[in-house]
Amino acid sequence: MRTVGVVTVGRSDYGIYLPLLRAIKADPDLQLHLFVSGMHLSPEYGLTVEDIEADGFEITSRVEMLLSSDTPEGISKSMGMGALGFAQAYTNTRPDILVVLGDRFEMHAAALAALPFKIPVAHIHGGEITQGAIDDALRHSMTKLSHLHFVSTREYAQRVIQLGEEPWRVVVSGAPGLDNLAHTPLLTREEFFTQFEIQWGDAPFLLVTYHPVTLEYERAEWQTAELLAALEMVNLPVIFTQPNADTGGRVIAQMIADFVDAHPNAQLINNLGTQGYFSVMAHAAAMIGNSSSGIIEAASFELPVVNLGSRQAGRVRGANVIDVDHPREAVLEGIRLALSPRFRTDLSGMKNPYSEGEAAQTIITALKQAQLDERLIVKHFYDLGGKTG
């Protein structure tokens, strides 16, 4: 039986992983080792490790790493603590192959710690670009630390190869989070409002998912103030999600909390869960912010998205995405366009560029077929001319 380690560090990657985790758990030839870290273990971010256990997954190791600080020093120290913690975890339980996802600094610590152990690493969602975030450097670094690559589009496959990865290591799987759509029953608007104690009646509402722009963290307060000013001018009910644990994240979280306290038609929900998040996307009039979910998942709901600033700059996007800068006038103009009946109508029948079908099954097949030998571990740089060296 092949053991597959999976690292999850927060609610966002866990929702993406769910179809894959269920497939691994159900496969008689595979054994799941789940390494849980980061925001999952923090009460400030909803202690979502409890959701993992409620879903029936056994946790192999809990790796503490988050400090109570979102300064550059605090984030750097968390990365160091993470590497130490994952080293201990791998000493206790060494998986045959390790799966990591995306671009979080917590996830990078897990991939880095695996290197001296010679654990083969499979990376999901490589090759993408987010020019406004340190995530960009972390993601490409994780590509170089990894041995197999499951990318969401063919364009991203080419970029991973451009980074020197041998083409045989790269599989276009699509985005595994989209597999959830086929297996997650959506809540009706009434069910959603009842579950999350919302009392807005039939009024259209906005979904706001806004995270720190980590390469511009000095401007987090101004950027958030401009977003909130635009929302106040629109004067529609708003559902906010919790920002990530990134540099400047606490400033944003406090400003959102203050806005919610001052506006009866605004609500902050710490943890929607996969079903709740998909349901709110299905019922929202538009989505505002800078989350990858606005680029990847929202297209499947034909949901208009106003994407702020540079955090997602460089990612493939569908026709539902309206890119704007942070000044309130630009944000307001983007929201008005997103809410226009003509814009929503034009999205009817759009294809999500991140959908390739059953991504989880594609990944499972590759994980089972991979030969865990020297050819996999010893990497050769692939030059674009076709030579290795």
N, C-alpha and C positions, 0 to 999 in steps of 0.2 A: 504494500500500500504506500503510495506516494504522499508525503506530508506537504501541505501547501500553507505557508504562513501568509497572513494578510494583515497589513498595518492600517489601522483607522485612527484618525486623530481629531475628527470633528463630525458634526451632523451632516455637513455638505458632502464629504467623501463617503460617509456611511450610506447615505441614500443612493449614491451612484453605485456603490458596491453591492447593494442588496440582492439583485438578481444573480450576481456571481457567487455571493456567499451561500445563497440557497442551493445553487447548482453544485457547488463543492460539497456541501453537507449531504446532499442527496446522492452523490456519486459513490458507489461502493469501492471504487479504486482509489479514492482520495480521502485524506484526513485533514480537517481544517484546524489550523492553529491561529487563533485570533489575538493579535497584539494591539492593545487599546491604550491610547495616550492622548496628550494634548487637551483640547477643550472638553473632550468626553468626561474627563475626571474632575472638572471644575464646577462647583456649585454656581459660580457666576455665569456660566454659559449653559446652565440647565441640567448639569450632571447627567448627560445623555448616555453614559455607560449603562444606566438603568434601563433605557429603551432597548439597548442591545440585548441585555439579559431577558427583558420581557419578550423579545422576538425569538427566544429559544436558543441563542448562541452561547456556547461555553467560552469563557474568556481564558486564554492561555496565560497571558501576562498583562499586568497593568504597569505602564511605564510613566511615572510622574516626571514632568519636565517644566510645566508652566510656572513662572514666577509671577508674583502679584505686581507686575510692572509692564508697561507697554512702551518704555523708552528703548532707544537703540541698544543701550547696555543690557536692559532686561531681556530683550529678544535674543541678543547674542548669547547671554548666559543660559537662556532656556535651550538654545540649540546645543550648547555644550553639555548641559544636563541630560538632554535627550540622547546624545551619542553615548554617554556613560550608561544610561538606563537601558538602552537597547543592547549594548554590549553584554550587560548582565543577563538580559532576557535571552539572547541567543546562546549564551553559555549554558543556561538552564534547559533551553529547548531550541535545538537547531533544526529548522525546517529544511526539507529537500530543495525547495524553491520558495522565494519570498515575493509577494505581490505588493507593490506600492502604487500610489495614484497621484497624479497632479503635480502640485508645485508648492505646497505648504512647507515652511521651515521645519515644522515638526516631522513631516514625512521625509525631508531631506536627511535629517539626523538618523532616521531608521535605515535609509539606504547607505549612508556613509559608514555606519557601524557594521553593516554586513560585509563590507569590502575585505577586511582582514580574515574573516571567517571563510572566505571563498564560497559564500552562499549565492547561487544564481538568483538574480533579481529580474523580475518582470515588471515593467513600468507601463501604466495606463495613462493615456492622454498626453503623451509626449509630442514634441514638434510644434506645439502651439505657441502663440506669442501674446504676451500681455505687457506692452511697452511701459506702462506706468507703474509697474510693481516689481519689487525684488523677486517676486515669484518667477519672473522670466529667467533670471540667472539660475535660480534654484531648479527650475524645470529642466533646463538644458544640462545642468550639472548632473541631475538625476539620470538623464539619458546616457551620459558617459559612465555613470556608475552601474548601469543596467545591462542585462544580457539579452533580454527579449523586450520587444516594444509593441504594444497594442495601441494603435493610433486611431483617431476618430474619422479622419478623412484622408483621401489620397494626397492632397496637398501637404498634409502634415507628415505623411510617410516620406515624401521627397525631402522634407526639411530634416528629418531624422537621419536619412542617408547622407544629406549634405553635411551633417555634423560628424560624418566619418563612420557611421554604423553600417555594417555589412547588410545588404538588402535581404538576405535570408533570415535575418533576425527580426524583421519588421512585418507586422500583420495589420492590415486595415480591418478593424473590428467594428467600427462605428462607436458611438457613445453608449457604454453599458447602462447608464442611468435611464436611457430612453426605453430599455426593456421593461422598466417598471410600468410603463403606460399600458402594456398588455395585461398586466397582472394586478393592478391596483384599482379597485373600484373607487370612483370619485364620489365624494360627498355632495349632496345637493346643496344649494346655497343655504337653505333653511337648516339642514343638518350641520353644515360648517359653522353657521352663526350660533347655533345652539351649543355645539361642542366647545367653542372658544368664547362663549358668553359675549357675543356681539349683538347690539340692539340698534341697527341702523335701518331696519325696514327694507324697502326695495331700492334705495338710493344706489347709484353706481359708485364704486369705490376704486381707489388706487392701491396697488401693492408696491411698497418701497423696500428694496433690499440694497443697502448701501454700505460699502466697506472702505477702510482706509486705502488711500492711494500711497503705497509705501515709499515710492520714490519722491513723493511730494508731501511727506507727513507734516512738514512745517506749516502747510497751508490747510490742514484738515479742518480747523475751526472755521476759517472763511468759506471753504468749499461747502461744508455742511450747512452753514448759515444761509448761503445762497440757495441751496436746495430747499431748505425749510421755508424760506421767504417765498419761493415760487409755489410751494404747496399751499401756503396760506392764501396766496392770491387766487389759486384755482378753487379753493374752498369746497373740496369734495372729501368725503370720509377716506381715511388712510389707514392701512394695515402696515406696520413696520415689522421687519424681522431684526434680530440682533446682529450687530456688526461682528466681524471676526476678531480674534485676538491678535491683532497686528499693531505695528507702531502707530500710535494715535487713535487706537480703537476706543479707548475709554473716553476720550474727548467726544467722539461721535456718539457713543452710547448715552452719555450724560445729556447732550444737546437734544437727542431724540426723546429721552425720558422727560426732559423739561417741556418739550413741545407737546407731548402726549398729555402731560399734566394740565397744560393750558388749553387744550382743545378736546372737548367731549366727543368729537367725531373722529378721533385718532386713537389707535390702540397698538401697543407693542406686544408682540408674541415671541417669547424666547425660543420656543421649539415647536414648529408646526408638524414635524415629522414628514415622511414622504407623502403619505396620503393627504395630509393637510396642505402641504405645499403645492402639490399638483392640483388639489381642489381649488385653492385660492387663485391659482393661475387660470383655471377654467372659468372662474366667475368674475375676475377683476376686469375693470374697463381698460386698464393699461398698467404696465409695470414700469417703475422708475428706479434708477440706481446704476450700479456698475458691477453687478454680479455675473459670473459666468453662466448662471442659470438663465439669465436674460438672453444670452447668446445661444445657448445649447437647447435647453428644455422648452423655453417659451415658444419657440417656432412651432412645436408640435401642437400647441393650443391656438395657433394663429393669433397670438396675443401681441398687441403693439407694445414695444419696449422703447423707452427713452433712456439711452445709454450715456451716462455722464463721463466726460473727461477721458483720460488716457489709460485707465486701468485695464481695459479690454482691447486697447488699440492693437491691431495686427491679427486679431482672430477672424476666421471665416464667419460671416454672419448672413442671416436671411433677410428678406425684404421687410420683415416686421420690425427691424431695428432702426431707430432714429438716433444718430450720433449728435450730441450737443456738447458745448463747453459749459463750465460751471456758472458763469454769471446768471443771475436769476432771470433776466430777460430771455436768454437763450433757452434755459430750462423751461420757462413758461411757454415759449413758442413751440418747443418740442412736445410738451404735454398737450397743448391745444391741437397740434397735428395728429397726435396719437389718438385723441378722443374724437376726431372728426369721422363721421359715418363713412365718408368716401375711402379713407385710409383703411379702416377695418374691412370694408367690403372688398377692397383690392387684395387682401390677404387670403381670401377664400380659396381653398385648394392648394395653398403653398406647400412646397416640399421642404422638410427639415434637412439641411445639408449634412447633419451629423448622424442621420439614420442609415444604417447599413443592414438592418434586420436584427437577428438574434445575436447581439454582441457577446453576451455572457457565454453562450454555447460555443462561439468561435474561440473565445479565450480558453475555456475549459479544454476543448479539443487540443489546442496548441500546448497547454500546460501538461497534458497527459502524454503527448507525443514527443515532447522535447527530450532529447538525449542529454542527460545530466553528466556530461563528460568534459574532457579537456577542451574540445572544440568550442563548447559553449562558454566555458570560463575564460579561456585565453582569447582576448579580443584583438583583432587586427584592424588598424585604421583603413577605412575604405575611401580611397581617393575618387573624386568624380570622374577621373579618367579610367577608372576600373581597376587600378592597381591597389594592392594592399602593402602595408609596410609597418 
